[in-house]
């Protein structure tokens, strides 16, 4: 999550929101960690100065590198300038590097005292077990995925104990390009990008949803954007063991916390006199970043067995996992804890026609392969899926016009030559005197045939 949020900060946050973010402790630590080693070293050096260092040759900054490393030094300083952490400004007749004042002050404070917020003590309520946290996160996230697949189900809702306006899940998914409203039925349906989203790993799915959430905040005016980013960074950097007291959050953070509970990143647990918010497995996955985040928490055990005869057995009770398999597997039988299906040419090509790549299907089968399967994903199956994908690419659809019943061979041969000259010939058969030409050239072909008929006296 740190890399994803830092990338979002550098590309989407500007002006006042960026200045507000630079004075937040968790944002400062996350940005510092994301920098390359040399840029990080330079920023720490500059932060220890008065904030202004002369630029150019034979200056203090230039003396920090040997002659061989001057280009790397310049590149590091330019990178800091692009991030808005460093600025070149005129000062007393010369150009100087000036560190962002808010960022420098917060960095110094964090280096001296750390960034952890004072914890309110142990929750005065039963602490949920890892299984309970995982069950809550799964229920919330699977509700979102099921709504994405079905389009007419019930999206995940924020727990009523938080008393906050929930995220508009349909609008969030539509803004992310995962769903679109059908003009005929007026119902939400999944898009090509939505199918690809279903096959993506958990971190990619989470970051796509969180990024779109932040984008909508920014579009709506950005009043809570800096607070939201800092809250998410705090959620990741404090660790999953740190519960939050709801009463110690300000009004903006309470709204964001309710939204994270709706997505399954936080679980609310009422106590005697306090409401506690516990980070879930999804928060750990998002904080870890990519597959490293999934490895940091207990990864889900594989459940799919694929045989060399294209039969698929999936030991699962999850409606979402069954719905994803139905995208490219024909369902033959569905039991309470077992999905039985077959990968057929029709089921695979239907999935490939929606924009899913063959490698995505193969990666999904390998990623969720059952650990006890002797051959996790047979090569004959993966190769055949790729061959079906290549067959779809070999065929191209074009509007065409068929010409036949030519009065003479000379007229037919001249028509073929003219179509070839126009680079519009798609098919020709001399025995049947048939000719297929792109429809865009129909007017030119008709004119040519009329002239040739008059010339040949036909």
N, C-alpha and C positions, 0 to 999 in steps of 0.2 A: 504493500500500500504506500510505503514511503516514496518509492520511485514513481508510482503512478500519480500520487498527489503532487509531488514536486514537479513532475512534467506538466500537470494541469496548472500549477501555479505559474510556471514560466511561460506558458502559452496562452492562458486565458485570463489571468488576474492582472489588472492594471490599475494605475492611479491610486486613489484613496484606499481602495480595498487592499492593494499591495502594501501600502504603508501600515495599514492596520494589522496586516498579517506579520510584518517584520517585527512587531513588538510583542508577538506571542511566543512563549518559550518553546512549545513543542514544534512550532513551525521553524524556528531558528535551528533547533537541533536536527530536524529532519533535512533541512536544506544543507546544513553543514555536512551531514553524513553522506548525502547524495553526490557531493562534489568530487571530482578526481583528486587524487592525493596532492598534486602540486597546487591546484587551485585552492584546496582546503588549507594547505600550509601557508599560502600567500595571504588568505583571508584572516587566518589567526594572527599572522605577523602584523597586518595592517590594523586589525582590531586592537592590538596592544599599543599602537601609536596614538598620536593626538587626533587621528582620523584623516589627516591630510599629508600626503607624501609626494614630493616632486617626481614628475614623470620625465621620460626621455633618457638620453645617454649621459653617463657620468653623474648619475643621481643616486640617492639611497636605494631606490627600488632596483636600479640597474646593477648595483653592486651585490645584490643578493644572488646573482647567477654568474657563472663563468662565461667566457666568450662562446663556448660551444653550446651552452644552455640558454642563451639569450632569446632564441626563437621560441623555446618552450615556455619561458617566462612571459613573453609577450602574449602567447596563445592563452595562458592561464589568466592573465589580467583581462584580456578581451572577453573571455568566457564569464568572468565575474561582472564585467560591464554589461554584457547581454542579459544577465539575470537581474540587473538593476541593483546589485549589491555594491557596485563601484561606479564612480562617475569621473570623467575627465573634465576638469573645470579650470578656468584661468584664475591664478592667484598671485598677486604681486608681480605681474609681468611674466609669469611662467605658467606652464600647464602642470596641474597636480592631479593625483588620484585622491578622491574623497570617498570614504566609506559611508554608506547609508547610516545616518545618525541613529535612527531607531533600531536598526538591526545590530549596530555596533554596541549600543547600550544594553540590549537584551542579551547579546552574546556574552558580554563581560559578566553580566549578572548571573547568567546560567553557568558559566565556567566556574564561578566562585561558589554558588549555592545550589546548583542543580536545577532541574526543571520540574521535579515531582511536586504536585500539589499536596498540601497537608491532608493526610487521610483522616477521616472522621472516626477512626476506630473500627472495631469489628462490627459487622451488621448485627443488629438486635433482632435477627430473624434467622430461621434455618437456611444455611448456605446450600443452594442446589448442587446436586452431584453432577459429575461430568456427563452422565447419561441423561439426566434431566435437562441440562443445558443443550446437549446435542439434539434431544427430541424436540425441544422448543424451536431451535434454529431450523431443524429440518422441516417442521410443520409450517413455519412461516415462509421459508424459501420455496418449498414445494407448492404451496398455495399460489405463489407468483408464477411458477413455471406451468402449473396446471391451467391457470387463467390464460397464459400465453398460448398454450396448445389448443384449448377449447374455445376461448374467446367469449364464452357466455357463462362462465362459472363465477365464483366469488373470489375476488382478489384478497390478499392478506390485509387484515385490518389492524390498526394500532390498539393495544390493550386499553379498555375503557378506564382503568385506574389512572391513566396518565392525563386524561381530560385535555387532549390536544387534537387539533385538526389533522386528520391523516393525510398521507401522500395520495394524490390522485393517480393510482397505479395505471389505469388505462391511458391517461395522458402521458405518463412517464414512458410507457412502452411504445406509444405512438411517436413521441418525440425522438426516441432512440432508433426509430425505423424498424422496430421488431413487430409492430402490428399496424394494420390499416383498416379503416372502416369500409365494409362492402357496400357499394352504392345500391345494390339491389335489396339485400336483406337488412342493411343498416346495422349489421353486427360487426364486431371487431374480429379480424382474422389474421393469422400469422403470415408474415412476409418471408421472402427468400432469406433476408438477413436474420429473421427470427429462427428459421430452421438451423442456420449455421450457429446461432447463439446456443441452441439446445445441445449441440454436439461439442461445444467448447468446454474447457476445463472450468472448475469451480471459480478459480481466481479471476479468469477472464469474464465470466458471467457477473461476478460481484462488482468488479471494477467498472464494467460497462454500466451497470445500474447506478452505482455511486457517482460516476462521472456525469451521467445524464441528470442525476439529482442536483449536483452542484451547478451544472449548466443552467438548469431551470431556475435555481436560486439567483444566479447571476443575471439571467434574462429578466427576471421579475423586478430587478432593481438592485440586487446585490447587497441588500441591507444586512443579511446574515451570512454572506459568503465567507468572510474571513473567520467568523466564529465557527462555522460548520467545518472548515478545513482544519482549524486548530483542534476542534473537538475530536475529529476523526484521527488526527495524528496523536492526540493524547490517548485515545482509545487503543491505538496500536503500540505506542511507546511505553505506556504504563504497564502493559502486560495484562493477561487474562485474569490474574489473581486479584486485581484491584477493583473492588466494588465501588460504585459511586452512590452517594446519598442524593436523592432527588431534590431535597430541600436546599442543598448547597449549590445547585445549578441556577444560573440566572434564567430569565424568561426565554431568551433566544436558545440557550443550550437545552432547556427543557423541551422545546419544540423539536429540535434536532434529535434529542434522545428518544422522543416518542417515534420519530420516523425511523430511527435505527432499530427500535424494538419491532416496528412493523416489518422491516426487512429481515429481522432475525439476528442482527448483530449484538443486540442487548436483550437481556431477559429481565423483566421487572419482577421483584419479589417483595410483596408487602410485609412489613414488620409491625411491631407493636405501635410505634409512633413515627415510623419512617418508611419510605419506599426506597428500596435498594435496586440498583441497576447492575447486573452482572454481565460482563462480556462473554460471548458464546464462541463456539468453534469457528463460526464464520468470521468473527473479528480477528481471530488468530490467523486464519487463511489469508484474509485481506492484508493484515499487518506483515505477514511473512513475505508476500510478493511472489506470485507465480507458483510453480511446482515446489519451490522451497517452502512456501507457506503451508502447502498441503502436507509436506513431509514433517513440518514442525508439530502438527497435531496428528492424531491417529488417523491415517488414511482409511477410506472405506475399502472393505474387502471386495474383490472382484466377484461378479455374479453371473457372467455370461460364458457359456460353453458353445463353441462353434465347431461343428464336425466337417470333415472333408466332403460330405454329401450335401453341404450347405444348410443342414439343419441347425437351428439355434435353440438352445435351452437357457433360460434366464431364471435363476432362483431369486425372486424378488417379490415383495408385497407392496412396492412403491408404485402408485399410479403414474407418477412422472416417468419413471424408468420404463414402464410398459409403453407409455405414449411415445417416448423417444424411439424405442425399438420398432414400433409400428411405422415410423417414418420410412424405414428402408427394409423391414422384414415383414413378410406375409404372416399374419397370425393364424395358426392352425388350431391351437387349443390354449385356453386361459384358465388356470386353476388358482386357488387362493394364494399360493406361494410359488407358482411356476408358470412361466410363459414359454410356450412351444411354438416355434415358427420356422419359416424357410426363407432364405435369401434367394429370390427368383430374379429372372431378368426384368420382369415387369416391376417388381417392388423396388429393385435397385435403380432402374432407369427413371422411375417416378420420383425418387428422391434426388437423383442427379439432375433431373429437369428443374427442380426448385432452386438450383444454385449450389447445392452441397457438393463439395469436391470428394473424389474417390478417396483421397488420402485422409480426409476428415472421418469418413466412415471406418476406414481401416484403423486409424488412430483410436477411435472410440472403442472398437472391438478389442484392441490390444490393451487399452487402458483399463477396461472393466473385465478383463478375462478372469475366469475363476481360477484361484491359485492351485486347485487340485486337478485342473485339466492337463492331460498328458501333452497335448499339442495345443497351445493357447489359441493360436489363430492359424489354421492351415494355410500354407502358401498358395494352394490351388484356389482357395476362396479369395484371398487378397488380390491375386493376379487377375482373376476373373472380374472382380469389381472394377479394377483399373481398365481392363479390356472393354467392358461395357461403357465406361466413361469415354474411352477413345473412339468407340463406334458413334457415340452421339456427336462428337466433334467432327467426324468425317462427313456427316450429312449437313447440308446447308439449305435453308428454305428460301426460295426466291419466287416472286411472281413471274409467271411465264405464259407464253402464248404458243399454241400448237398450230402448225401449218401443214396441211396434207392435201391430197387430191390435186396435185400439180398436173397441168394439162400436158406437159412434155418434160423430157429429161433435161433439156437445155434450160428450161425455166427453173427447175429444181436446183441444178448445179449452180446457176447464177445466184439464186437466193441464198444457198449455203455459203458461197464465196462472199456475198455482200454481208451476211450476218457475221462471218468470221472477221471481215475487215472492220466491222463496227465493234468487235470484241464482245458480242452479245450472244454468240452461239452457245447453247447449253446441251443440245443433243441433235443428232441427225442419223437417219437410217435410209440409205440409198435404195435398198430393195423395196421398202414400203413407201418411199418418197415422203418421209415425214421429217419435220424440222421443228425444233423447240427453241424459241428465242425469248430473251428477257422482255417482259411486257413494256418496260420503259422505252424500248426501241420499236414498238409496234407501228407507230406512225411512219417512221423511216422505211420499215419493211413494206408497208402497204404502198407507199409511193414508188419504191423500187419495183415491186411486182407489176404495178400498172404500166410503168415505162417499159419493162421487159416484155409484157404481153403485147403492147402496141408494136414494139420492134420485131417481135416474132410473128405478128399477125394472128394472135390467139384471141 
